[in-house]
């Protein structure tokens, strides 16, 4: 990663948009923050997709991924926008290999009950590992190998886009032993590599072990990224190839006394993500760092810019190329459906929660009523009404469905919901670890004004302002023109 950064430009203030996995991909395809209209779900029929736009323009687009969420109910339509795609099986609890009577007693000796027994479907990962074989048969390395095969066949061709997408270093943190480092952990016991999204109750040794497994997985990703860079070096591809490295979200590894994501405030570890950009036209800027604020939806117009494709009018994001030519101050919003609205300008971060996070009043707006792994329930569908078109639905009316608190959406799908729901403002310059929230009415007013301005730009329904307690600010802006 350092090697890629030395060749490219590092964006120091790159943030997420919609959380977590598939909502982030909808943002990346469409160039819009989407979490204020619906939760995790398929690409909508009216959505723009950078992959489809490029394909229709004559660019060959190819996706390589072991991200099995594409193949669940709530992941439809994304991979099929590419000219072709390869799916690598076996990650997490991907239902890959069938074992009617798995050796649960053996699994329980090998895998810590704290991380596996509470959710028996996690033993599907243990089953997958029975068939995964050695290092080169693990999903992550197989993704990189598939990428190298694509490059071997196509590196002399022009006008193509390849997206290599590794699920790693997502949990469960599974990496070959050679990536562990002596001294990283003194723990001895069943495998600890898959924390629940909950507050930390572990011993110091257990925390050390979980972090050691994560570190090993990051080292593996780093080494295999190097193999891609080796190919680009050996075939002199840098003069005509752009490379972008980023991710969809981060993960708490006991920071702020939390494991995971989604349930807790959007701390920097979750929302402040890497972005390295390599472009032949900016070779003279190799190794530089940019402080301009960017976010996941900005990737969509960037991809289109790389191929001189027209950016649709529904896009609200900003191309990275435009950011490099005209860096400006900017705020970005991020969040998960039904949770806080986060906003940052790179110096300050505000996480705004509604007055009552369990209150009625929110709706999901969709023409594809699917949650992560299942369709909307009949109870949800009975609340369905036809709503007005939004500015991004291209004149198409859309279903309005009550966002019931018992719906199978993250994080309610585990019956846990959000926690620690107090609105907070942090000064990231003075307090990068976010240990001490601050109170500053001038900064809050600036960020709230920017938040409402962005909600208007995204054409969110008026109920959103009511539910989040932002109606007064919205009405003030409307009154002032």
DRENDO-1510 file (C-alpha; in Angstrom, 1 decimal, always signed):
<recs>
REC; n; res; u; v; w
REC; 1; UNK; +0.0; +0.0; +0.0 .
REC; 2; UNK; +2.9; +2.3; +0.7 .
REC; 3; UNK; +4.3; +1.5; -2.7 .
REC; 4; UNK; +1.0; +2.4; -4.4 .
REC; 5; UNK; +0.8; +5.6; -2.3 .
REC; 6; UNK; +4.3; +6.6; -3.4 .
REC; 7; UNK; +3.1; +6.4; -7.0 .
REC; 8; UNK; -0.2; +8.1; -6.5 .
REC; 9; UNK; -2.1; +10.7; -4.6 .
REC; 10; UNK; -3.4; +10.0; -1.1 .
REC; 11; UNK; -6.7; +11.7; -0.2 .
REC; 12; UNK; -6.4; +12.3; +3.6 .
REC; 13; UNK; -10.1; +13.2; +4.1 .
REC; 14; UNK; -12.0; +10.5; +2.3 .
REC; 15; UNK; -15.2; +9.4; +3.9 .
REC; 16; UNK; -18.0; +6.9; +3.4 .
REC; 17; UNK; -21.5; +7.8; +2.3 .
REC; 18; UNK; -24.2; +5.2; +2.9 .
REC; 19; UNK; -23.4; +2.2; +5.3 .
REC; 20; UNK; -22.6; -0.6; +5.2 .
REC; 21; UNK; -21.7; -2.9; +2.2 .
REC; 22; UNK; -24.5; -2.8; -0.4 .
REC; 23; UNK; -25.6; +0.8; +0.4 .
REC; 24; UNK; -22.0; +1.8; -0.1 .
REC; 25; UNK; -22.1; +0.1; -3.5 .
REC; 26; UNK; -25.3; +1.8; -4.5 .
REC; 27; UNK; -23.6; +5.2; -3.7 .
REC; 28; UNK; -20.6; +4.1; -5.8 .
REC; 29; UNK; -22.7; +3.1; -8.8 .
REC; 30; UNK; -25.1; +6.1; -8.7 .
REC; 31; UNK; -23.0; +9.0; -7.4 .
REC; 32; UNK; -25.6; +9.8; -4.7 .
REC; 33; UNK; -25.8; +9.3; -1.0 .
REC; 34; UNK; -28.8; +6.9; -0.7 .
REC; 35; UNK; -29.2; +6.0; +3.0 .
REC; 36; UNK; -31.9; +8.6; +3.6 .
REC; 37; UNK; -34.4; +6.9; +1.2 .
REC; 38; UNK; -33.9; +3.2; +1.9 .
REC; 39; UNK; -31.8; +0.7; +3.7 .
REC; 40; UNK; -29.7; -2.2; +2.3 .
REC; 41; UNK; -31.1; -3.4; -1.0 .
REC; 42; UNK; -30.7; -4.0; -4.7 .
REC; 43; UNK; -29.8; -1.5; -7.3 .
REC; 44; UNK; -33.1; +0.2; -8.2 .
REC; 45; UNK; -34.6; -0.1; -11.7 .
REC; 46; UNK; -34.2; +3.7; -12.2 .
REC; 47; UNK; -30.7; +4.0; -10.7 .
REC; 48; UNK; -27.8; +5.1; -12.8 .
REC; 49; UNK; -24.8; +2.7; -12.7 .
REC; 50; UNK; -21.3; +3.8; -13.8 .
REC; 51; UNK; -20.7; +0.2; -15.0 .
REC; 52; UNK; -23.8; +0.2; -17.3 .
REC; 53; UNK; -23.0; +3.7; -18.6 .
REC; 54; UNK; -19.4; +2.7; -19.4 .
REC; 55; UNK; -20.5; -0.6; -21.0 .
REC; 56; UNK; -23.1; +1.2; -23.2 .
REC; 57; UNK; -20.3; +3.6; -24.3 .
REC; 58; UNK; -18.1; +0.7; -25.5 .
REC; 59; UNK; -15.9; +0.3; -22.4 .
REC; 60; UNK; -15.5; -3.3; -21.4 .
REC; 61; UNK; -16.2; -3.6; -17.7 .
REC; 62; UNK; -15.3; -6.6; -15.5 .
REC; 63; UNK; -16.0; -7.3; -11.8 .
REC; 64; UNK; -14.1; -9.8; -9.8 .
REC; 65; UNK; -15.4; -10.3; -6.2 .
REC; 66; UNK; -15.7; -12.7; -3.3 .
REC; 67; UNK; -18.3; -10.4; -1.8 .
REC; 68; UNK; -21.1; -12.9; -1.6 .
REC; 69; UNK; -23.7; -10.3; -0.6 .
REC; 70; UNK; -24.1; -9.6; -4.3 .
REC; 71; UNK; -25.8; -12.9; -4.5 .
REC; 72; UNK; -28.3; -12.5; -1.7 .
REC; 73; UNK; -31.8; -11.0; -2.1 .
REC; 74; UNK; -30.6; -7.5; -1.2 .
REC; 75; UNK; -27.6; -7.5; -3.6 .
REC; 76; UNK; -29.3; -7.9; -6.9 .
REC; 77; UNK; -28.5; -5.8; -10.0 .
REC; 78; UNK; -25.1; -4.6; -9.2 .
REC; 79; UNK; -22.8; -7.2; -10.7 .
REC; 80; UNK; -25.1; -7.6; -13.8 .
REC; 81; UNK; -24.4; -4.0; -14.8 .
REC; 82; UNK; -20.8; -5.1; -15.8 .
REC; 83; UNK; -19.9; -6.6; -19.1 .
REC; 84; UNK; -18.8; -9.7; -17.3 .
REC; 85; UNK; -18.1; -10.8; -13.7 .
REC; 86; UNK; -16.4; -13.5; -11.7 .
REC; 87; UNK; -17.6; -14.6; -8.3 .
REC; 88; UNK; -15.2; -16.3; -5.9 .
REC; 89; UNK; -17.0; -18.5; -3.4 .
REC; 90; UNK; -16.4; -19.3; +0.2 .
REC; 91; UNK; -16.3; -16.1; +2.2 .
REC; 92; UNK; -17.9; -15.7; +5.7 .
REC; 93; UNK; -21.2; -17.6; +5.8 .
REC; 94; UNK; -21.5; -17.8; +2.0 .
REC; 95; UNK; -23.7; -21.0; +1.6 .
REC; 96; UNK; -21.0; -22.6; -0.6 .
REC; 97; UNK; -20.4; -26.2; +0.6 .
REC; 98; UNK; -23.1; -28.5; +1.8 .
REC; 99; UNK; -22.6; -30.6; +5.0 .
REC; 100; UNK; -25.8; -32.0; +6.3 .
REC; 101; UNK; -24.2; -33.3; +9.5 .
REC; 102; UNK; -21.1; -31.0; +10.2 .
REC; 103; UNK; -18.7; -32.0; +12.9 .
REC; 104; UNK; -20.0; -29.4; +15.4 .
REC; 105; UNK; -18.1; -30.9; +18.3 .
REC; 106; UNK; -14.8; -30.6; +16.4 .
REC; 107; UNK; -15.7; -27.1; +15.3 .
REC; 108; UNK; -16.5; -26.0; +18.9 .
REC; 109; UNK; -13.0; -27.1; +20.0 .
REC; 110; UNK; -11.4; -25.2; +17.1 .
REC; 111; UNK; -13.6; -22.0; +17.0 .
REC; 112; UNK; -14.3; -20.0; +20.2 .
REC; 113; UNK; -17.9; -20.3; +21.4 .
REC; 114; UNK; -17.8; -16.6; +22.1 .
REC; 115; UNK; -17.6; -15.9; +18.4 .
REC; 116; UNK; -19.4; -18.9; +16.9 .
REC; 117; UNK; -21.9; -20.7; +19.2 .
REC; 118; UNK; -24.1; -17.6; +19.6 .
REC; 119; UNK; -24.8; -17.6; +15.9 .
REC; 120; UNK; -24.8; -21.2; +14.6 .
REC; 121; UNK; -24.9; -20.0; +10.9 .
REC; 122; UNK; -21.3; -18.9; +11.5 .
REC; 123; UNK; -20.3; -22.6; +11.4 .
REC; 124; UNK; -21.0; -22.3; +7.6 .
REC; 125; UNK; -17.6; -20.5; +7.6 .
REC; 126; UNK; -16.0; -23.4; +9.3 .
REC; 127; UNK; -17.6; -25.7; +6.7 .
REC; 128; UNK; -16.3; -23.5; +3.9 .
REC; 129; UNK; -12.8; -23.7; +5.4 .
REC; 130; UNK; -12.9; -27.5; +5.3 .
REC; 131; UNK; -12.9; -27.2; +1.5 .
REC; 132; UNK; -10.9; -24.0; +1.0 .
REC; 133; UNK; -7.5; -25.8; +1.1 .
REC; 134; UNK; -4.2; -23.9; +1.2 .
REC; 135; UNK; -3.4; -20.3; +1.0 .
REC; 136; UNK; -3.8; -20.0; -2.8 .
REC; 137; UNK; -7.3; -21.5; -2.5 .
REC; 138; UNK; -8.6; -18.9; -0.1 .
REC; 139; UNK; -11.1; -16.4; -1.6 .
REC; 140; UNK; -8.9; -13.3; -1.3 .
REC; 141; UNK; -5.8; -14.8; -3.0 .
REC; 142; UNK; -8.1; -16.3; -5.7 .
REC; 143; UNK; -9.6; -12.8; -6.4 .
REC; 144; UNK; -6.1; -11.4; -7.0 .
REC; 145; UNK; -5.2; -14.4; -9.2 .
REC; 146; UNK; -8.4; -13.8; -11.2 .
REC; 147; UNK; -7.3; -10.2; -11.6 .
REC; 148; UNK; -3.9; -11.3; -12.8 .
REC; 149; UNK; -5.5; -13.6; -15.3 .
REC; 150; UNK; -7.7; -10.8; -16.7 .
REC; 151; UNK; -4.6; -8.6; -17.0 .
REC; 152; UNK; -2.6; -11.3; -18.7 .
REC; 153; UNK; -5.3; -11.7; -21.4 .
REC; 154; UNK; -6.2; -8.1; -21.8 .
REC; 155; UNK; -3.3; -5.8; -20.8 .
REC; 156; UNK; -2.6; -4.9; -24.4 .
REC; 157; UNK; -6.2; -4.0; -25.1 .
REC; 158; UNK; -7.6; -0.5; -24.6 .
REC; 159; UNK; -10.8; +0.9; -23.1 .
REC; 160; UNK; -11.5; -1.5; -20.2 .
REC; 161; UNK; -12.4; -1.1; -16.5 .
REC; 162; UNK; -11.7; -3.9; -14.0 .
REC; 163; UNK; -13.0; -3.8; -10.4 .
REC; 164; UNK; -11.2; -6.3; -8.1 .
REC; 165; UNK; -13.1; -6.4; -4.9 .
REC; 166; UNK; -11.8; -8.3; -1.9 .
REC; 167; UNK; -14.1; -9.1; +1.0 .
REC; 168; UNK; -11.0; -9.2; +3.2 .
REC; 169; UNK; -10.0; -7.8; +5.6 .
REC; 170; UNK; -13.7; -8.2; +6.7 .
REC; 171; UNK; -14.4; -10.5; +9.5 .
REC; 172; UNK; -14.0; -13.4; +10.1 .
REC; 173; UNK; -10.3; -12.6; +10.2 .
REC; 174; UNK; -8.9; -15.7; +8.5 .
REC; 175; UNK; -5.3; -15.6; +7.2 .
REC; 176; UNK; -2.5; -18.1; +6.7 .
REC; 177; UNK; -0.2; -18.5; +9.7 .
REC; 178; UNK; +2.8; -17.0; +7.9 .
REC; 179; UNK; +1.2; -13.6; +8.1 .
REC; 180; UNK; +1.1; -13.7; +11.9 .
REC; 181; UNK; +4.0; -11.9; +13.8 .
REC; 182; UNK; +5.7; -13.2; +16.9 .
REC; 183; UNK; +4.6; -11.1; +19.8 .
REC; 184; UNK; +1.4; -9.9; +18.4 .
REC; 185; UNK; -0.6; -12.1; +20.8 .
REC; 186; UNK; +0.0; -14.4; +23.8 .
REC; 187; UNK; -3.4; -15.9; +23.6 .
REC; 188; UNK; -3.8; -19.7; +23.4 .
REC; 189; UNK; -7.2; -21.2; +22.9 .
REC; 190; UNK; -10.0; -21.7; +20.3 .
REC; 191; UNK; -10.0; -19.3; +17.3 .
REC; 192; UNK; -11.1; -15.7; +18.0 .
REC; 193; UNK; -11.7; -14.0; +14.7 .
REC; 194; UNK; -15.3; -12.8; +14.5 .
REC; 195; UNK; -16.5; -10.3; +17.1 .
REC; 196; UNK; -20.1; -9.6; +17.7 .
REC; 197; UNK; -21.1; -6.0; +17.0 .
REC; 198; UNK; -21.2; -5.1; +20.7 .
REC; 199; UNK; -19.4; -3.4; +23.5 .
REC; 200; UNK; -16.1; -4.8; +24.5 .
REC; 201; UNK; -16.2; -7.3; +27.4 .
REC; 202; UNK; -13.1; -9.3; +26.5 .
REC; 203; UNK; -9.9; -9.8; +28.4 .
REC; 204; UNK; -6.7; -8.0; +27.3 .
REC; 205; UNK; -5.4; -11.3; +25.9 .
REC; 206; UNK; -8.6; -11.8; +23.8 .
REC; 207; UNK; -8.5; -8.3; +22.5 .
REC; 208; UNK; -4.8; -8.8; +21.6 .
REC; 209; UNK; -5.6; -12.0; +19.7 .
REC; 210; UNK; -8.5; -10.6; +17.7 .
REC; 211; UNK; -6.4; -7.7; +16.7 .
REC; 212; UNK; -3.5; -10.0; +15.8 .
REC; 213; UNK; -5.8; -12.0; +13.5 .
REC; 214; UNK; -7.0; -8.8; +11.8 .
REC; 215; UNK; -3.4; -7.6; +11.4 .
REC; 216; UNK; -2.4; -10.9; +9.7 .
REC; 217; UNK; -5.3; -10.5; +7.3 .
REC; 218; UNK; -4.3; -6.9; +6.4 .
REC; 219; UNK; -0.7; -8.2; +5.8 .
REC; 220; UNK; -2.1; -10.8; +3.4 .
REC; 221; UNK; -4.1; -8.2; +1.5 .
REC; 222; UNK; -1.1; -6.0; +1.3 .
REC; 223; UNK; +1.2; -8.7; -0.1 .
REC; 224; UNK; -1.3; -9.7; -2.8 .
REC; 225; UNK; -1.9; -6.1; -3.8 .
REC; 226; UNK; +1.9; -6.1; -4.4 .
REC; 227; UNK; +1.5; -8.9; -7.0 .
REC; 228; UNK; -0.9; -6.7; -9.0 .
REC; 229; UNK; +1.6; -3.8; -8.9 .
REC; 230; UNK; +4.3; -6.2; -10.0 .
REC; 231; UNK; +2.3; -7.0; -13.1 .
REC; 232; UNK; +1.8; -3.3; -13.9 .
REC; 233; UNK; +5.5; -2.8; -13.5 .
REC; 234; UNK; +6.6; -5.7; -15.6 .
REC; 235; UNK; +4.3; -4.8; -18.5 .
REC; 236; UNK; +4.9; -1.0; -18.4 .
REC; 237; UNK; +1.2; -0.3; -17.9 .
REC; 238; UNK; +1.5; +2.8; -15.7 .
REC; 239; UNK; +1.6; +5.3; -18.6 .
REC; 240; UNK; -1.9; +4.3; -19.7 .
REC; 241; UNK; -3.6; +2.9; -16.6 .
REC; 242; UNK; -5.3; +4.5; -13.7 .
REC; 243; UNK; -5.5; +2.7; -10.3 .
REC; 244; UNK; -7.8; +3.5; -7.4 .
REC; 245; UNK; -7.6; +1.8; -4.0 .
REC; 246; UNK; -10.3; +2.4; -1.5 .
REC; 247; UNK; -12.9; +0.5; +0.7 .
REC; 248; UNK; -16.5; +0.8; +1.7 .
REC; 249; UNK; -16.2; +1.3; +5.5 .
REC; 250; UNK; -14.0; +0.7; +8.5 .
REC; 251; UNK; -14.4; -1.4; +11.6 .
REC; 252; UNK; -13.9; -0.9; +15.4 .
REC; 253; UNK; -11.3; -3.2; +16.9 .
REC; 254; UNK; -12.1; -2.3; +20.6 .
REC; 255; UNK; -11.6; +1.4; +20.0 .
REC; 256; UNK; -14.2; +3.4; +21.9 .
REC; 257; UNK; -15.0; +0.1; +23.8 .
REC; 258; UNK; -16.8; -1.2; +20.7 .
REC; 259; UNK; -16.5; -4.0; +18.2 .
REC; 260; UNK; -17.7; -3.7; +14.6 .
REC; 261; UNK; -19.9; -1.1; +13.0 .
REC; 262; UNK; -23.5; +0.1; +12.4 .
REC; 263; UNK; -24.8; +0.1; +15.9 .
REC; 264; UNK; -22.6; +2.8; +17.5 .
REC; 265; UNK; -21.7; +6.4; +16.5 .
REC; 266; UNK; -19.9; +6.8; +13.2 .
REC; 267; UNK; -16.4; +7.2; +14.7 .
REC; 268; UNK; -13.5; +7.9; +12.4 .
REC; 269; UNK; -12.4; +4.3; +12.4 .
REC; 270; UNK; -15.7; +3.4; +10.6 .
REC; 271; UNK; -16.2; +6.4; +8.3 .
REC; 272; UNK; -12.8; +7.8; +7.5 .
REC; 273; UNK; -11.5; +5.5; +4.8 .
REC; 274; UNK; -8.5; +5.3; +2.5 .
REC; 275; UNK; -8.4; +6.6; -1.1 .
REC; 276; UNK; -5.2; +6.3; -3.2 .
REC; 277; UNK; -5.5; +7.6; -6.8 .
REC; 278; UNK; -3.0; +6.9; -9.5 .
REC; 279; UNK; -3.4; +8.6; -12.9 .
REC; 280; UNK; -0.8; +9.0; -15.7 .
REC; 281; UNK; -1.7; +12.7; -16.1 .
REC; 282; UNK; -0.8; +13.3; -12.4 .
REC; 283; UNK; +2.5; +11.3; -12.4 .
REC; 284; UNK; +4.2; +14.6; -11.3 .
REC; 285; UNK; +2.1; +14.5; -8.1 .
REC; 286; UNK; +3.3; +11.0; -7.1 .
REC; 287; UNK; +3.6; +10.7; -3.3 .
REC; 288; UNK; +1.6; +13.8; -2.5 .
REC; 289; UNK; -1.3; +14.1; -0.1 .
REC; 290; UNK; -4.5; +16.0; -0.6 .
REC; 291; UNK; -6.6; +17.4; +2.2 .
REC; 292; UNK; -9.8; +18.0; +0.2 .
REC; 293; UNK; -12.8; +16.2; +1.5 .
REC; 294; UNK; -14.1; +13.4; -0.7 .
REC; 295; UNK; -16.4; +10.4; -0.2 .
REC; 296; UNK; -17.6; +7.2; -1.8 .
REC; 297; UNK; -20.2; +8.6; -4.2 .
REC; 298; UNK; -17.4; +10.7; -5.8 .
REC; 299; UNK; -16.1; +7.5; -7.4 .
REC; 300; UNK; -19.0; +7.3; -9.8 .
REC; 301; UNK; -18.3; +10.6; -11.7 .
REC; 302; UNK; -14.6; +9.9; -11.4 .
REC; 303; UNK; -14.9; +6.6; -13.3 .
REC; 304; UNK; -17.0; +8.3; -15.9 .
REC; 305; UNK; -14.4; +11.2; -16.2 .
REC; 306; UNK; -11.7; +8.6; -16.8 .
REC; 307; UNK; -13.4; +7.6; -20.0 .
REC; 308; UNK; -14.8; +11.0; -21.0 .
REC; 309; UNK; -18.4; +9.8; -20.4 .
REC; 310; UNK; -21.2; +12.2; -19.6 .
REC; 311; UNK; -22.2; +12.4; -16.0 .
REC; 312; UNK; -26.0; +12.0; -15.5 .
REC; 313; UNK; -28.0; +15.0; -14.1 .
REC; 314; UNK; -29.1; +12.9; -11.1 .
REC; 315; UNK; -25.5; +12.6; -9.8 .
REC; 316; UNK; -24.7; +14.8; -6.7 .
REC; 317; UNK; -21.1; +13.7; -6.1 .
REC; 318; UNK; -18.0; +15.4; -7.4 .
REC; 319; UNK; -15.3; +13.8; -9.6 .
REC; 320; UNK; -11.9; +13.3; -8.0 .
REC; 321; UNK; -10.4; +14.8; -11.1 .
REC; 322; UNK; -12.4; +18.0; -10.6 .
REC; 323; UNK; -11.3; +18.0; -6.9 .
REC; 324; UNK; -7.7; +17.9; -8.1 .
REC; 325; UNK; -8.1; +20.8; -10.5 .
REC; 326; UNK; -10.3; +22.9; -8.2 .
REC; 327; UNK; -9.9; +21.9; -4.6 .
REC; 328; UNK; -12.6; +23.6; -2.5 .
REC; 329; UNK; -13.9; +23.5; +1.1 .
REC; 330; UNK; -16.7; +21.0; +1.4 .
REC; 331; UNK; -18.9; +19.1; +3.9 .
REC; 332; UNK; -20.1; +15.5; +3.3 .
REC; 333; UNK; -22.8; +13.5; +5.0 .
REC; 334; UNK; -22.9; +9.8; +5.8 .
REC; 335; UNK; -24.8; +7.3; +7.7 .
REC; 336; UNK; -27.0; +4.2; +7.8 .
REC; 337; UNK; -30.8; +4.1; +7.3 .
REC; 338; UNK; -32.6; +4.8; +10.5 .
REC; 339; UNK; -29.5; +5.8; +12.4 .
REC; 340; UNK; -27.6; +9.1; +12.9 .
REC; 341; UNK; -26.8; +11.5; +10.1 .
REC; 342; UNK; -23.1; +12.2; +10.2 .
REC; 343; UNK; -21.4; +15.2; +8.6 .
REC; 344; UNK; -17.8; +16.4; +8.5 .
REC; 345; UNK; -15.8; +19.1; +6.9 .
REC; 346; UNK; -12.5; +17.3; +7.6 .
REC; 347; UNK; -11.9; +19.2; +10.8 .
REC; 348; UNK; -15.1; +18.7; +12.7 .
REC; 349; UNK; -17.4; +15.7; +12.8 .
REC; 350; UNK; -21.0; +15.9; +14.0 .
REC; 351; UNK; -23.2; +12.8; +14.5 .
REC; 352; UNK; -26.8; +13.9; +14.7 .
REC; 353; UNK; -29.4; +11.5; +16.2 .
REC; 354; UNK; -33.2; +11.9; +16.1 .
REC; 355; UNK; -35.0; +12.9; +19.2 .
REC; 356; UNK; -36.4; +9.3; +19.4 .
REC; 357; UNK; -34.6; +6.7; +17.4 .
REC; 358; UNK; -37.4; +4.2; +18.0 .
REC; 359; UNK; -40.2; +6.5; +16.8 .
REC; 360; UNK; -42.5; +5.9; +13.9 .
REC; 361; UNK; -42.5; +8.1; +10.9 .
REC; 362; UNK; -39.7; +6.9; +8.6 .
REC; 363; UNK; -40.4; +5.1; +5.3 .
REC; 364; UNK; -38.4; +3.1; +2.8 .
REC; 365; UNK; -38.7; +4.3; -0.8 .
REC; 366; UNK; -38.1; +1.5; -3.3 .
REC; 367; UNK; -39.3; -0.5; -6.3 .
REC; 368; UNK; -37.2; -3.5; -5.1 .
REC; 369; UNK; -38.5; -4.4; -1.6 .
REC; 370; UNK; -35.7; -6.7; -0.5 .
REC; 371; UNK; -33.7; -6.6; +2.7 .
REC; 372; UNK; -30.2; -8.1; +3.1 .
REC; 373; UNK; -31.2; -11.8; +2.9 .
REC; 374; UNK; -34.9; -11.8; +2.5 .
REC; 375; UNK; -37.9; -10.0; +0.9 .
REC; 376; UNK; -39.8; -7.3; +2.9 .
REC; 377; UNK; -42.3; -9.1; +5.2 .
REC; 378; UNK; -46.0; -9.2; +4.5 .
REC; 379; UNK; -46.4; -6.9; +7.5 .
REC; 380; UNK; -44.2; -4.3; +5.9 .
REC; 381; UNK; -45.8; -4.7; +2.4 .
REC; 382; UNK; -49.3; -4.1; +3.9 .
REC; 383; UNK; -48.2; -0.5; +4.7 .
REC; 384; UNK; -47.3; +0.1; +1.0 .
REC; 385; UNK; -48.4; +3.2; -0.8 .
REC; 386; UNK; -47.5; +4.8; -4.1 .
REC; 387; UNK; -45.4; +7.9; -3.6 .
REC; 388; UNK; -44.4; +10.8; -5.8 .
REC; 389; UNK; -41.3; +10.6; -8.0 .
REC; 390; UNK; -38.1; +11.9; -6.6 .
REC; 391; UNK; -35.6; +13.9; -8.6 .
REC; 392; UNK; -33.5; +10.7; -9.1 .
REC; 393; UNK; -36.3; +8.3; -10.1 .
REC; 394; UNK; -36.6; +9.8; -13.6 .
REC; 395; UNK; -40.3; +10.6; -13.3 .
REC; 396; UNK; -41.2; +7.2; -11.9 .
REC; 397; UNK; -43.5; +6.9; -8.9 .
REC; 398; UNK; -42.1; +4.8; -6.1 .
REC; 399; UNK; -43.3; +2.6; -3.3 .
REC; 400; UNK; -43.5; +4.1; +0.2 .
REC; 401; UNK; -43.3; +1.4; +2.9 .
REC; 402; UNK; -43.3; +2.0; +6.6 .
REC; 403; UNK; -39.9; +1.4; +8.2 .
REC; 404; UNK; -41.1; -0.9; +10.9 .
REC; 405; UNK; -38.8; -1.4; +13.9 .
REC; 406; UNK; -39.0; -5.2; +13.7 .
REC; 407; UNK; -37.9; -5.2; +10.0 .
REC; 408; UNK; -35.0; -7.4; +9.0 .
REC; 409; UNK; -32.7; -4.5; +8.2 .
REC; 410; UNK; -29.3; -3.7; +9.7 .
REC; 411; UNK; -28.9; -3.5; +12.7 .
REC; 412; UNK; -32.4; -4.5; +13.6 .
REC; 413; UNK; -32.0; -7.8; +11.8 .
REC; 414; UNK; -30.2; -9.2; +14.8 .
REC; 415; UNK; -32.8; -7.9; +17.2 .
REC; 416; UNK; -30.3; -5.4; +18.7 .
REC; 417; UNK; -30.7; -2.0; +17.1 .
REC; 418; UNK; -28.8; +1.1; +17.7 .
REC; 419; UNK; -27.0; +2.1; +20.9 .
REC; 420; UNK; -25.2; +5.1; +22.4 .
REC; 421; UNK; -27.5; +7.4; +20.5 .
REC; 422; UNK; -26.4; +10.8; +21.8 .
REC; 423; UNK; -25.7; +13.6; +19.3 .
REC; 424; UNK; -22.0; +14.6; +19.5 .
REC; 425; UNK; -19.6; +17.0; +17.9 .
REC; 426; UNK; -15.9; +16.3; +17.8 .
REC; 427; UNK; -12.9; +18.5; +16.9 .
REC; 428; UNK; -10.8; +16.0; +14.8 .
REC; 429; UNK; -7.8; +18.4; +14.7 .
REC; 430; UNK; -7.5; +18.7; +18.5 .
REC; 431; UNK; -8.9; +15.3; +19.4 .
REC; 432; UNK; -8.3; +12.8; +16.5 .
REC; 433; UNK; -9.1; +9.9; +18.9 .
REC; 434; UNK; -12.5; +11.4; +19.6 .
REC; 435; UNK; -12.2; +11.0; +23.3 .
REC; 436; UNK; -13.9; +14.3; +24.3 .
REC; 437; UNK; -17.0; +15.7; +22.5 .
REC; 438; UNK; -17.2; +19.5; +22.4 .
REC; 439; UNK; -19.9; +22.1; +22.4 .
REC; 440; UNK; -19.6; +25.0; +19.9 .
REC; 441; UNK; -22.7; +26.7; +18.7 .
REC; 442; UNK; -21.0; +28.4; +15.7 .
REC; 443; UNK; -19.5; +25.2; +14.4 .
REC; 444; UNK; -22.8; +23.3; +15.0 .
REC; 445; UNK; -24.8; +25.9; +13.2 .
REC; 446; UNK; -22.4; +25.8; +10.2 .
REC; 447; UNK; -22.6; +22.0; +10.0 .
REC; 448; UNK; -26.4; +21.8; +10.5 .
REC; 449; UNK; -26.9; +24.4; +7.7 .
REC; 450; UNK; -24.7; +22.3; +5.4 .
REC; 451; UNK; -26.6; +19.1; +6.5 .
REC; 452; UNK; -30.0; +20.5; +5.6 .
REC; 453; UNK; -28.6; +21.9; +2.4 .
REC; 454; UNK; -27.4; +18.5; +1.4 .
REC; 455; UNK; -30.7; +16.9; +2.4 .
REC; 456; UNK; -32.5; +19.3; +0.1 .
REC; 457; UNK; -30.1; +18.5; -2.8 .
REC; 458; UNK; -30.8; +14.8; -2.3 .
REC; 459; UNK; -34.6; +15.4; -2.4 .
REC; 460; UNK; -35.3; +13.6; +0.9 .
REC; 461; UNK; -39.0; +13.5; +1.9 .
REC; 462; UNK; -40.2; +16.0; +4.4 .
REC; 463; UNK; -40.8; +13.3; +7.0 .
REC; 464; UNK; -37.0; +12.9; +7.3 .
REC; 465; UNK; -36.7; +16.4; +8.6 .
REC; 466; UNK; -39.5; +15.8; +11.1 .
REC; 467; UNK; -38.1; +12.5; +12.3 .
REC; 468; UNK; -34.6; +13.9; +12.8 .
REC; 469; UNK; -35.9; +17.1; +14.5 .
REC; 470; UNK; -34.6; +19.2; +11.6 .
REC; 471; UNK; -37.9; +20.7; +10.5 .
REC; 472; UNK; -37.2; +24.1; +12.0 .
REC; 473; UNK; -33.9; +24.5; +10.2 .
REC; 474; UNK; -35.5; +23.3; +6.9 .
REC; 475; UNK; -38.3; +25.8; +7.3 .
REC; 476; UNK; -35.9; +28.6; +8.0 .
REC; 477; UNK; -34.0; +27.8; +4.8 .
REC; 478; UNK; -37.2; +27.6; +2.8 .
REC; 479; UNK; -38.4; +30.9; +4.2 .
REC; 480; UNK; -35.0; +32.5; +3.3 .
REC; 481; UNK; -35.2; +31.2; -0.3 .
</recs>
